[in-house]
Amino acid sequence: MTPRDLELLADKLSPAIRRAFLQAVEASQRAATIQLVTELVAAGRVDALLAALGFDEARFSPVAEAIRSAFVGGAQAGIGELPVLSLRQQIRGSYNPASPSPVLRWSFDMRNPVAERWLRDNSSRLITGIIDDQRGLIRGALQQGMLVGRNPRQTPLDLVGRVSETGRRAGGMVGLTSQQAQFVANVRQQLASGEPRQMAAYFGRQRRDKRLDGIVNRAIKAGKPVAPADIEKIAGRYSDRLLALRGEVIARTESLTAMNAGREESYRQQVEAGRVLPENIECDWSATGDERTRHSHAAMNGQKRRFGDPFQTPSGALMHYPADTSLGAGPEETIQCRCMKQYRINMTAEVLRGRQVR
């Protein structure tokens, strides 16, 4: 399997993860009435608001299922890479059996406790991270609203969005990271400032809807702030695009992580079953090698390990495979990592164990 093959598989599997995440966020936006959200915001009851919005494991279970499919896809790819082996019968004399040598069958069991634990722990890590982000986001929105004197009825709408022409809520900050939510708050401040330099800074935001640039240009030329209704429209569109970006990042990161983990688990199960020795599996770190590759990961290209021994980044982080977080590697080493682990079975050593390539 090549890095390109891995990317093509991610292209196939990541859309399901993205859709599941965005649908979960949309369901949360619809879950609570504005009146209830307003009451909880006014009372500062952050955890109660999260519960009312339905930010829990059940809400994001479709995301976990989509990640499971990516894990299975990676495991199947791993099994497909393994060579076909036959066990030569040790027979003395002239007897030559008519039946062929039995073939050593590689297999993968999704019910294996290690595979199930990885899926459970990975889903818990992702969902806990999303919920923690929302907790920080809501607290930040409350503080920001008080700081700038925002109408208490506006903050709930900032969080869950406003009803659009389609009848669906749009433009809310729910689902964003805390940092992205701050970006949206900054846009509102810039456009409401009436200060030309601050307002012009909006044009540096790559995810803005450029079709609305004319509104900002006209306000700058007139020396006035952007009208409140237009600010909500512009900030809402920007927020929607940031949410789409977050869906893309989560889908890409989680699909690649799950596929890499699935491949690793497929080899681990062969070792566990005694079909191959870990010291006979040679592993190489293969960096993607383009301008988007982390410098630290490019420096790891060609790093070799025996199966079971982790790779080490220049920063000291340890990973069994690209995007592995089990040994404490942080997001700076894992998010959207497109590197690949190459596995190679030392067949000479395996032949000495009584196996031969057919």
VEXDREN-2710 file (C-alpha; in Angstrom, 1 decimal):
% VEXDREN-2710
k/r/px/py/pz
1/MET/0.0/0.0/0.0
2/THR/1.4/3.4/-1.0
3/PRO/0.7/6.8/0.7
4/ARG/-1.4/7.6/-2.4
5/ASP/-3.5/4.5/-1.8
6/LEU/-4.1/5.6/1.8
7/GLU/-5.2/9.1/0.7
8/LEU/-7.6/7.6/-1.9
9/LEU/-9.1/5.4/0.8
10/ALA/-9.4/8.4/3.1
11/ASP/-11.2/10.3/0.3
12/LYS/-13.7/7.5/0.1
13/LEU/-14.3/7.1/3.9
14/SER/-13.9/10.6/5.3
15/PRO/-17.1/12.1/3.8
16/ALA/-19.2/9.8/6.0
17/ILE/-17.4/11.1/9.2
18/ARG/-17.9/14.7/8.1
19/ARG/-21.6/14.2/7.4
20/ALA/-22.1/12.5/10.7
21/PHE/-20.4/15.3/12.6
22/LEU/-22.3/18.1/10.9
23/GLN/-25.6/16.3/11.3
24/ALA/-25.0/15.9/15.0
25/VAL/-24.2/19.6/15.3
26/GLU/-27.4/20.5/13.4
27/ALA/-29.4/18.2/15.6
28/SER/-28.0/20.0/18.7
29/GLN/-28.9/23.4/17.2
30/ARG/-32.5/22.2/16.9
31/ALA/-32.6/20.4/20.2
32/ALA/-33.5/23.3/22.6
33/THR/-35.9/26.2/22.2
34/ILE/-34.5/29.7/22.2
35/GLN/-36.4/30.4/25.4
36/LEU/-34.7/27.6/27.2
37/VAL/-31.3/28.5/25.9
38/THR/-31.9/32.1/26.9
39/GLU/-32.8/31.1/30.4
40/LEU/-29.8/28.8/30.8
41/VAL/-27.4/31.4/29.4
42/ALA/-28.8/34.1/31.7
43/ALA/-28.3/31.7/34.7
44/GLY/-24.8/30.8/33.5
45/ARG/-25.6/27.1/33.6
46/VAL/-23.1/25.9/31.0
47/ASP/-23.4/22.1/31.7
48/ALA/-27.2/22.3/31.8
49/LEU/-27.1/24.1/28.4
50/LEU/-24.8/21.3/27.0
51/ALA/-27.3/18.7/28.2
52/ALA/-30.2/20.7/26.7
53/LEU/-28.4/20.8/23.4
54/GLY/-27.7/17.1/23.6
55/PHE/-23.9/17.2/23.5
56/ASP/-23.3/13.6/24.6
57/GLU/-22.0/10.3/23.3
58/ALA/-25.4/9.3/22.0
59/ARG/-25.6/12.4/19.8
60/PHE/-22.2/11.6/18.2
61/SER/-22.6/7.8/18.0
62/PRO/-23.0/8.1/14.2
63/VAL/-19.5/9.7/14.1
64/ALA/-18.2/6.7/16.0
65/GLU/-19.8/4.3/13.6
66/ALA/-18.3/6.1/10.6
67/ILE/-14.9/6.0/12.3
68/ARG/-15.4/2.2/12.9
69/SER/-15.9/1.8/9.1
70/ALA/-12.6/3.6/8.5
71/PHE/-10.9/1.3/11.0
72/VAL/-12.2/-1.8/9.2
73/GLY/-11.1/-0.3/5.9
74/GLY/-7.6/0.1/7.2
75/ALA/-7.6/-3.4/8.7
76/GLN/-8.8/-4.9/5.4
77/ALA/-6.0/-3.0/3.6
78/GLY/-3.5/-4.4/6.1
79/ILE/-4.7/-8.0/5.5
80/GLY/-4.5/-7.4/1.8
81/GLU/-0.8/-6.4/2.0
82/LEU/0.2/-9.6/3.7
83/PRO/1.9/-12.3/1.5
84/VAL/0.2/-15.6/0.7
85/LEU/2.1/-18.3/2.6
86/SER/2.1/-22.1/2.4
87/LEU/3.3/-24.6/5.0
88/ARG/5.6/-27.2/3.4
89/GLN/4.9/-30.6/4.8
90/GLN/8.0/-32.2/6.2
91/ILE/8.0/-35.6/4.4
92/ARG/10.9/-38.1/4.1
93/GLY/11.3/-40.7/1.4
94/SER/9.7/-40.9/-2.1
95/TYR/6.1/-40.3/-1.0
96/ASN/4.6/-37.3/-2.8
97/PRO/1.1/-36.3/-1.6
98/ALA/-1.4/-35.3/-4.2
99/SER/-2.9/-32.6/-2.0
100/PRO/-1.2/-29.1/-2.1
101/SER/0.4/-27.6/0.9
102/PRO/-2.0/-26.0/3.3
103/VAL/-2.1/-22.2/3.0
104/LEU/-1.5/-20.1/6.0
105/ARG/-4.6/-17.8/6.3
106/TRP/-4.2/-14.3/7.6
107/SER/-7.4/-13.1/9.5
108/PHE/-8.7/-10.1/11.3
109/ASP/-11.2/-10.2/14.1
110/MET/-13.2/-7.0/14.8
111/ARG/-14.3/-8.5/18.1
112/ASN/-10.7/-8.8/19.4
113/PRO/-10.6/-7.0/22.7
114/VAL/-7.7/-4.8/21.6
115/ALA/-9.5/-3.7/18.5
116/GLU/-12.7/-3.0/20.5
117/ARG/-10.8/-1.1/23.1
118/TRP/-9.1/1.1/20.5
119/LEU/-12.5/2.0/19.0
120/ARG/-14.0/2.7/22.4
121/ASP/-11.1/4.8/23.6
122/ASN/-10.7/6.7/20.4
123/SER/-14.5/7.6/20.2
124/SER/-14.4/8.6/23.9
125/ARG/-11.3/10.8/23.2
126/LEU/-13.0/12.5/20.2
127/ILE/-16.4/13.1/21.8
128/THR/-14.9/14.3/25.1
129/GLY/-12.7/16.7/23.2
130/ILE/-15.8/18.1/21.3
131/ILE/-17.8/18.5/24.5
132/ASP/-14.9/20.2/26.3
133/ASP/-14.6/22.6/23.3
134/GLN/-18.3/23.4/23.6
135/ARG/-18.0/24.0/27.3
136/GLY/-15.1/26.5/26.7
137/LEU/-16.9/28.1/23.8
138/ILE/-20.1/28.7/25.8
139/ARG/-18.2/30.2/28.7
140/GLY/-16.3/32.4/26.3
141/ALA/-19.5/33.6/24.6
142/LEU/-21.0/34.5/27.9
143/GLN/-17.9/36.5/29.0
144/GLN/-17.6/38.2/25.6
145/GLY/-21.3/39.1/25.7
146/MET/-20.9/40.8/29.1
147/LEU/-17.6/42.4/28.1
148/VAL/-19.0/44.2/25.0
149/GLY/-22.5/44.8/26.5
150/ARG/-24.2/42.5/24.0
151/ASN/-28.0/42.2/24.3
152/PRO/-28.7/39.1/26.5
153/ARG/-31.1/37.8/23.9
154/GLN/-28.4/37.9/21.2
155/THR/-26.0/35.6/22.8
156/PRO/-28.3/32.5/22.6
157/LEU/-28.8/33.2/18.9
158/ASP/-25.0/33.6/18.5
159/LEU/-24.7/30.1/20.0
160/VAL/-27.4/28.1/18.2
161/GLY/-27.8/30.3/15.1
162/ARG/-30.7/32.1/13.5
163/VAL/-33.4/30.6/11.4
164/SER/-32.6/31.1/7.7
165/GLU/-34.8/31.3/4.6
166/THR/-34.7/27.5/4.5
167/GLY/-36.2/27.2/7.9
168/ARG/-33.0/25.7/9.4
169/ARG/-30.8/27.3/11.9
170/ALA/-27.5/28.7/10.5
171/GLY/-24.6/30.8/11.6
172/GLY/-24.4/29.5/15.2
173/MET/-21.1/28.9/17.0
174/VAL/-22.2/25.6/18.4
175/GLY/-19.9/22.9/17.0
176/LEU/-16.9/25.2/16.5
177/THR/-13.7/25.1/18.5
178/SER/-13.2/27.8/21.2
179/GLN/-10.6/29.4/18.9
180/GLN/-13.0/29.5/15.9
181/ALA/-15.7/31.0/18.1
182/GLN/-13.3/33.8/19.0
183/PHE/-12.6/34.4/15.4
184/VAL/-16.4/34.9/14.8
185/ALA/-16.6/37.3/17.8
186/ASN/-13.6/39.2/16.5
187/VAL/-15.4/39.6/13.1
188/ARG/-18.4/41.1/14.8
189/GLN/-16.2/43.6/16.8
190/GLN/-14.2/44.6/13.6
191/LEU/-17.3/45.3/11.6
192/ALA/-19.1/47.2/14.4
193/SER/-16.0/49.3/15.2
194/GLY/-16.5/51.9/12.4
195/GLU/-12.7/52.1/12.3
196/PRO/-11.5/51.6/8.6
197/ARG/-8.3/49.7/9.5
198/GLN/-10.1/47.3/11.8
199/MET/-13.0/46.8/9.3
200/ALA/-10.5/46.2/6.4
201/ALA/-8.8/43.4/8.5
202/TYR/-11.9/41.3/7.8
203/PHE/-10.7/40.9/4.2
204/GLY/-7.8/38.8/5.5
205/ARG/-10.1/36.0/6.7
206/GLN/-9.8/33.2/4.2
207/ARG/-13.1/31.5/5.1
208/ARG/-15.2/34.6/4.7
209/ASP/-18.0/34.7/2.1
210/LYS/-16.4/37.1/-0.5
211/ARG/-19.8/37.7/-2.0
212/LEU/-20.5/39.9/1.0
213/ASP/-17.3/42.0/0.7
214/GLY/-19.3/44.8/-1.0
215/ILE/-21.3/45.4/2.2
216/VAL/-18.1/46.0/4.1
217/ASN/-16.4/48.1/1.4
218/ARG/-19.4/50.4/1.2
219/ALA/-19.4/50.9/5.0
220/ILE/-15.7/51.7/5.0
221/LYS/-16.1/54.2/2.2
222/ALA/-19.0/55.8/4.1
223/GLY/-16.9/55.9/7.3
224/LYS/-19.6/54.0/9.2
225/PRO/-19.9/50.7/11.0
226/VAL/-21.6/47.8/9.1
227/ALA/-25.3/47.7/9.9
228/PRO/-26.2/45.2/12.7
229/ALA/-28.3/43.1/10.5
230/ASP/-25.5/42.8/7.9
231/ILE/-23.0/42.0/10.7
232/GLU/-25.1/39.0/11.7
233/LYS/-25.4/37.9/8.1
234/ILE/-21.6/38.2/7.5
235/ALA/-20.6/36.7/10.8
236/GLY/-23.2/33.9/10.4
237/ARG/-21.9/32.9/7.0
238/TYR/-18.3/33.0/8.3
239/SER/-19.3/30.8/11.2
240/ASP/-20.9/28.3/8.9
241/ARG/-17.8/28.1/6.8
242/LEU/-15.6/27.6/9.9
243/LEU/-17.9/24.8/11.0
244/ALA/-17.6/23.2/7.5
245/LEU/-13.8/23.5/7.9
246/ARG/-13.9/21.8/11.3
247/GLY/-16.0/19.0/9.8
248/GLU/-13.4/18.5/7.1
249/VAL/-10.5/18.5/9.6
250/ILE/-12.2/16.1/12.0
251/ALA/-13.1/13.8/9.1
252/ARG/-9.7/13.8/7.5
253/THR/-7.8/13.4/10.8
254/GLU/-10.1/10.7/12.2
255/SER/-10.3/8.7/8.9
256/LEU/-6.5/8.6/8.5
257/THR/-6.0/7.8/12.2
258/ALA/-8.6/5.0/12.1
259/MET/-7.1/3.5/8.9
260/ASN/-3.6/3.6/10.3
261/ALA/-4.8/2.0/13.5
262/GLY/-6.7/-0.6/11.6
263/ARG/-3.6/-1.5/9.6
264/GLU/-1.5/-1.7/12.7
265/GLU/-4.1/-3.9/14.4
266/SER/-4.3/-6.3/11.5
267/TYR/-0.5/-6.9/11.8
268/ARG/-0.7/-7.1/15.6
269/GLN/-3.3/-9.8/15.5
270/GLN/-1.1/-11.9/13.2
271/VAL/1.7/-11.6/15.8
272/GLU/-0.7/-12.4/18.6
273/ALA/-1.9/-15.5/16.8
274/GLY/1.8/-16.6/16.3
275/ARG/1.6/-16.4/12.5
276/VAL/4.6/-14.2/12.4
277/LEU/7.2/-13.0/14.9
278/PRO/7.3/-9.3/15.7
279/GLU/11.1/-9.2/15.1
280/ASN/10.4/-10.4/11.5
281/ILE/8.2/-7.4/10.7
282/GLU/10.3/-4.4/9.6
283/CYS/8.6/-1.0/9.8
284/ASP/9.5/2.2/8.1
285/TRP/8.1/5.7/8.6
286/SER/7.1/7.1/5.1
287/ALA/6.6/10.9/5.0
288/THR/4.3/12.2/2.3
289/GLY/7.1/14.5/1.1
290/ASP/5.2/17.6/-0.2
291/GLU/4.9/21.2/1.0
292/ARG/2.2/20.3/3.4
293/THR/4.3/17.7/5.3
294/ARG/5.4/18.7/8.8
295/HIS/9.1/19.4/8.9
296/SER/9.4/17.1/11.9
297/HIS/7.7/14.2/10.0
298/ALA/9.8/14.8/6.9
299/ALA/12.9/14.4/9.1
300/MET/11.5/11.0/10.2
301/ASN/11.3/9.7/6.7
302/GLY/13.0/6.3/6.5
303/GLN/13.1/5.9/10.3
304/LYS/13.1/2.1/10.9
305/ARG/11.6/0.1/13.8
306/ARG/10.8/-3.5/14.7
307/PHE/7.1/-4.1/15.0
308/GLY/5.9/-3.0/18.4
309/ASP/8.6/-0.4/18.9
310/PRO/7.4/3.3/18.5
311/PHE/8.8/5.9/16.2
312/GLN/10.1/9.1/17.7
313/THR/9.6/12.6/16.3
314/PRO/12.4/15.3/16.7
315/SER/10.3/16.8/19.5
316/GLY/10.5/13.5/21.4
317/ALA/6.9/12.4/20.8
318/LEU/6.4/8.7/20.4
319/MET/4.0/7.1/17.9
320/HIS/3.4/3.5/16.9
321/TYR/2.0/4.7/13.6
322/PRO/1.1/8.1/12.0
323/ALA/-1.5/10.0/14.1
324/ASP/-1.2/7.6/17.0
325/THR/-2.1/9.3/20.3
326/SER/-1.8/6.3/22.6
327/LEU/1.7/7.3/23.8
328/GLY/0.9/10.9/24.4
329/ALA/1.6/12.6/21.0
330/GLY/-0.3/15.9/20.8
331/PRO/-2.3/17.5/18.0
332/GLU/0.7/19.3/16.7
333/GLU/2.0/15.8/15.6
334/THR/-1.3/14.2/14.7
335/ILE/-3.9/16.5/13.1
336/GLN/-4.3/15.7/9.4
337/CYS/-1.0/13.7/9.4
338/ARG/-0.8/12.0/5.9
339/CYS/2.4/10.0/6.6
340/MET/2.3/6.2/6.4
341/LYS/3.9/3.3/8.1
342/GLN/5.3/0.7/5.8
343/TYR/5.4/-2.9/6.9
344/ARG/7.7/-5.6/5.4
345/ILE/7.9/-9.2/6.6
346/ASN/11.4/-10.7/6.6
347/MET/10.5/-13.8/4.6
348/THR/14.0/-15.3/5.0
349/ALA/13.6/-15.3/8.7
350/GLU/10.1/-16.7/8.4
351/VAL/11.2/-19.5/6.1
352/LEU/13.6/-20.5/8.8
353/ARG/10.6/-21.0/11.0
354/GLY/9.2/-23.5/8.5
355/ARG/7.1/-21.2/6.2
356/GLN/7.7/-20.6/2.6
357/VAL/6.2/-18.1/0.1
358/ARG/4.0/-19.9/-2.3
END
